[in-house]
Amino acid sequence: MSQKDWELWFWKGELEKGADSFLAQRELDWKTHLSKFPEMDNKKKILEVGTGLVSVFEFSGKKCVTIDPLQDEYLEMYKKPDAKVDYRKDWEGVAPESFDEVLCVNVIDHTPDPIGLLDRIKTALKPKGTLYFEVNFDGSLSPAHYGLWNPQVVEEHLKGFELVRSESELNLGYNQTRYWAVYKKI
């Protein structure tokens, strides 16, 4: 199964639980992100990378631009009623140094070009901009992972960013360690 097919299969499965249940889960995801990243400020210009089917910012009251290359397919799967955020499928129109904050949660390990993605994020962030980041460390690769992620790999990939704080927690449901971190663009 290709990465694209896997992602579409995953989100379709989430949506099949029922739209209300799915949206309630995404709202809970927002609250979880906010508990991990309380620094997120609604006065800042925010970019979410790897949005998935529905952005968590739909539940935040914040204005946000989102980028996910599968956005067209997601719109075929689920029409976003009264969308509050600006959904995009690519980086077209994203000016250098135009965002104060970027949210990149459970995305970097689902892309075939993590360095390229991080370069785009770094370019989009203003000087001293903040990256809110999460990745899962998985002892055995799942179909969505292109490489084994661990603290050393993250450190290598995030050159050009300064670590502000981080936290790891075991996610027993998936037998993975979830790594949350806040970075500043150097």
DRENDO-1510 file (C-alpha; in Angstrom, 1 decimal, always signed):
<recs>
REC; n; res; u; v; w
REC; 1; MET; +0.0; +0.0; +0.0 .
REC; 2; SER; +1.4; +3.4; -0.9 .
REC; 3; GLN; +1.8; +6.1; +1.7 .
REC; 4; LYS; -1.0; +8.1; +0.0 .
REC; 5; ASP; -3.3; +5.1; +0.0 .
REC; 6; TRP; -2.5; +4.4; +3.7 .
REC; 7; GLU; -3.2; +8.0; +4.7 .
REC; 8; LEU; -6.6; +8.0; +2.9 .
REC; 9; TRP; -7.4; +4.5; +4.3 .
REC; 10; PHE; -6.6; +5.8; +7.9 .
REC; 11; TRP; -8.8; +9.0; +7.6 .
REC; 12; LYS; -11.6; +7.1; +5.9 .
REC; 13; GLY; -11.6; +4.7; +8.8 .
REC; 14; GLU; -11.7; +7.5; +11.3 .
REC; 15; LEU; -14.7; +9.1; +9.5 .
REC; 16; GLU; -16.6; +5.8; +9.3 .
REC; 17; LYS; -16.9; +6.0; +13.1 .
REC; 18; GLY; -19.4; +8.7; +12.4 .
REC; 19; ALA; -18.9; +12.4; +11.6 .
REC; 20; ASP; -19.9; +13.5; +15.1 .
REC; 21; SER; -17.6; +11.1; +16.8 .
REC; 22; PHE; -14.8; +12.0; +14.4 .
REC; 23; LEU; -15.2; +15.7; +15.0 .
REC; 24; ALA; -15.4; +15.2; +18.8 .
REC; 25; GLN; -12.1; +13.3; +18.5 .
REC; 26; ARG; -10.5; +16.2; +16.6 .
REC; 27; GLU; -11.7; +18.6; +19.2 .
REC; 28; LEU; -10.1; +16.4; +21.9 .
REC; 29; ASP; -6.9; +16.4; +19.7 .
REC; 30; TRP; -7.0; +20.2; +19.8 .
REC; 31; LYS; -7.3; +20.2; +23.6 .
REC; 32; THR; -4.4; +17.7; +23.8 .
REC; 33; HIS; -2.2; +19.9; +21.6 .
REC; 34; LEU; -3.0; +23.0; +23.7 .
REC; 35; SER; -2.1; +21.1; +26.9 .
REC; 36; LYS; +1.2; +20.2; +25.4 .
REC; 37; PHE; +1.8; +23.6; +23.7 .
REC; 38; PRO; +0.1; +26.2; +25.9 .
REC; 39; GLU; +2.4; +28.9; +24.3 .
REC; 40; MET; +0.2; +28.9; +21.2 .
REC; 41; ASP; -1.1; +32.4; +21.0 .
REC; 42; ASN; -4.2; +33.4; +19.0 .
REC; 43; LYS; -2.6; +36.7; +18.0 .
REC; 44; LYS; +0.0; +34.9; +16.0 .
REC; 45; LYS; -0.1; +33.8; +12.4 .
REC; 46; ILE; -0.1; +30.0; +12.5 .
REC; 47; LEU; +0.6; +27.3; +9.9 .
REC; 48; GLU; -0.5; +23.7; +10.4 .
REC; 49; VAL; +1.5; +21.2; +8.3 .
REC; 50; GLY; +0.0; +17.8; +7.6 .
REC; 51; THR; -3.5; +18.6; +8.6 .
REC; 52; GLY; -5.3; +15.4; +7.8 .
REC; 53; LEU; -9.0; +15.3; +7.1 .
REC; 54; VAL; -10.0; +18.2; +9.4 .
REC; 55; SER; -7.6; +20.7; +11.1 .
REC; 56; VAL; -7.6; +20.8; +14.9 .
REC; 57; PHE; -7.7; +24.6; +14.5 .
REC; 58; GLU; -11.3; +24.3; +13.6 .
REC; 59; PHE; -11.9; +24.0; +17.3 .
REC; 60; SER; -9.5; +26.7; +18.5 .
REC; 61; GLY; -11.0; +30.0; +17.5 .
REC; 62; LYS; -7.7; +30.8; +15.9 .
REC; 63; LYS; -7.1; +31.8; +12.3 .
REC; 64; CYS; -4.8; +29.4; +10.6 .
REC; 65; VAL; -3.4; +28.2; +7.2 .
REC; 66; THR; -3.1; +24.5; +6.8 .
REC; 67; ILE; -1.2; +22.5; +4.2 .
REC; 68; ASP; -1.8; +18.9; +3.4 .
REC; 69; PRO; -0.9; +17.4; -0.1 .
REC; 70; LEU; -4.0; +15.2; +0.1 .
REC; 71; GLN; -6.4; +18.1; +0.6 .
REC; 72; ASP; -8.3; +17.4; -2.7 .
REC; 73; GLU; -8.8; +13.8; -1.7 .
REC; 74; TYR; -10.0; +14.8; +1.8 .
REC; 75; LEU; -12.5; +17.2; +0.3 .
REC; 76; GLU; -14.0; +14.3; -1.8 .
REC; 77; MET; -14.2; +12.2; +1.4 .
REC; 78; TYR; -15.6; +14.9; +3.7 .
REC; 79; LYS; -16.9; +18.4; +3.0 .
REC; 80; LYS; -15.9; +20.8; +5.8 .
REC; 81; PRO; -19.0; +22.7; +6.7 .
REC; 82; ASP; -18.3; +26.3; +7.7 .
REC; 83; ALA; -14.5; +25.8; +7.6 .
REC; 84; LYS; -12.8; +28.4; +9.8 .
REC; 85; VAL; -9.3; +27.8; +8.5 .
REC; 86; ASP; -7.6; +28.2; +5.1 .
REC; 87; TYR; -7.0; +24.6; +3.8 .
REC; 88; ARG; -4.3; +24.3; +1.1 .
REC; 89; LYS; -2.8; +21.3; -0.6 .
REC; 90; ASP; +0.6; +22.8; -1.3 .
REC; 91; TRP; +3.0; +25.6; -0.4 .
REC; 92; GLU; +2.0; +27.9; -3.2 .
REC; 93; GLY; +1.5; +31.4; -1.9 .
REC; 94; VAL; +3.3; +30.8; +1.3 .
REC; 95; ALA; +5.8; +33.7; +1.5 .
REC; 96; PRO; +9.2; +33.2; +3.3 .
REC; 97; GLU; +9.1; +34.2; +7.0 .
REC; 98; SER; +5.4; +34.7; +7.0 .
REC; 99; PHE; +4.3; +32.6; +10.0 .
REC; 100; ASP; +5.0; +33.1; +13.7 .
REC; 101; GLU; +4.2; +29.5; +14.6 .
REC; 102; VAL; +4.0; +26.1; +12.9 .
REC; 103; LEU; +2.2; +23.0; +14.2 .
REC; 104; CYS; +3.7; +19.8; +12.8 .
REC; 105; VAL; +2.1; +16.9; +14.8 .
REC; 106; ASN; +2.6; +13.2; +13.7 .
REC; 107; VAL; +3.6; +14.3; +10.2 .
REC; 108; ILE; +7.4; +14.2; +9.8 .
REC; 109; ASP; +7.5; +10.4; +10.0 .
REC; 110; HIS; +4.8; +10.2; +7.3 .
REC; 111; THR; +6.6; +12.1; +4.6 .
REC; 112; PRO; +9.2; +10.6; +2.2 .
REC; 113; ASP; +11.2; +13.9; +2.4 .
REC; 114; PRO; +11.5; +15.0; +6.1 .
REC; 115; ILE; +14.5; +17.2; +5.4 .
REC; 116; GLY; +12.6; +19.0; +2.5 .
REC; 117; LEU; +9.5; +19.4; +4.7 .
REC; 118; LEU; +11.6; +20.9; +7.6 .
REC; 119; ASP; +13.4; +23.2; +5.1 .
REC; 120; ARG; +9.9; +24.5; +4.0 .
REC; 121; ILE; +8.8; +25.0; +7.6 .
REC; 122; LYS; +12.0; +26.8; +8.4 .
REC; 123; THR; +11.6; +29.1; +5.4 .
REC; 124; ALA; +8.0; +29.8; +6.3 .
REC; 125; LEU; +8.8; +30.7; +9.9 .
REC; 126; LYS; +9.7; +34.2; +10.9 .
REC; 127; PRO; +13.0; +34.8; +12.7 .
REC; 128; LYS; +12.7; +33.3; +16.2 .
REC; 129; GLY; +9.4; +31.6; +15.1 .
REC; 130; THR; +8.1; +28.6; +17.0 .
REC; 131; LEU; +7.8; +25.1; +15.8 .
REC; 132; TYR; +5.4; +22.8; +17.8 .
REC; 133; PHE; +6.5; +19.3; +16.9 .
REC; 134; GLU; +5.5; +15.8; +17.6 .
REC; 135; VAL; +6.7; +12.5; +16.3 .
REC; 136; ASN; +6.2; +8.9; +17.4 .
REC; 137; PHE; +9.2; +6.7; +18.1 .
REC; 138; ASP; +8.3; +3.1; +17.0 .
REC; 139; GLY; +10.6; +0.2; +17.7 .
REC; 140; SER; +9.2; -1.7; +14.6 .
REC; 141; LEU; +8.1; +0.2; +11.6 .
REC; 142; SER; +4.5; +0.5; +10.7 .
REC; 143; PRO; +3.4; +1.0; +7.0 .
REC; 144; ALA; +3.3; +4.8; +7.5 .
REC; 145; HIS; +6.9; +5.2; +8.6 .
REC; 146; TYR; +9.7; +5.7; +6.1 .
REC; 147; GLY; +12.5; +5.5; +8.6 .
REC; 148; LEU; +13.0; +4.7; +12.3 .
REC; 149; TRP; +12.6; +7.8; +14.4 .
REC; 150; ASN; +14.4; +8.2; +17.6 .
REC; 151; PRO; +15.9; +11.2; +19.6 .
REC; 152; GLN; +19.1; +11.2; +17.5 .
REC; 153; VAL; +17.3; +11.2; +14.2 .
REC; 154; VAL; +15.1; +14.1; +15.4 .
REC; 155; GLU; +18.2; +16.0; +16.6 .
REC; 156; GLU; +19.8; +15.5; +13.2 .
REC; 157; HIS; +16.7; +16.6; +11.2 .
REC; 158; LEU; +16.0; +19.6; +13.4 .
REC; 159; LYS; +19.4; +21.4; +12.9 .
REC; 160; GLY; +18.6; +25.0; +12.5 .
REC; 161; PHE; +16.2; +24.9; +15.4 .
REC; 162; GLU; +16.9; +25.4; +19.1 .
REC; 163; LEU; +15.1; +23.1; +21.5 .
REC; 164; VAL; +13.0; +25.1; +24.1 .
REC; 165; ARG; +11.5; +22.1; +25.9 .
REC; 166; SER; +10.4; +18.5; +25.2 .
REC; 167; GLU; +8.6; +15.6; +26.7 .
REC; 168; SER; +8.2; +11.9; +25.9 .
REC; 169; GLU; +5.4; +9.7; +26.9 .
REC; 170; LEU; +4.6; +6.0; +26.2 .
REC; 171; ASN; +1.5; +5.5; +24.1 .
REC; 172; LEU; +0.6; +2.0; +25.1 .
REC; 173; GLY; -2.2; +1.7; +22.6 .
REC; 174; TYR; +0.3; +1.8; +19.8 .
REC; 175; ASN; +3.4; +0.6; +21.6 .
REC; 176; GLN; +5.2; +3.8; +20.6 .
REC; 177; THR; +6.8; +6.7; +22.5 .
REC; 178; ARG; +5.3; +10.0; +21.6 .
REC; 179; TYR; +7.8; +12.9; +21.6 .
REC; 180; TRP; +6.5; +16.4; +22.0 .
REC; 181; ALA; +8.8; +19.4; +21.6 .
REC; 182; VAL; +8.8; +23.2; +21.2 .
REC; 183; TYR; +11.6; +24.6; +19.0 .
REC; 184; LYS; +12.6; +28.1; +18.0 .
REC; 185; LYS; +14.0; +28.9; +14.6 .
REC; 186; ILE; +17.7; +30.0; +14.9 .
</recs>
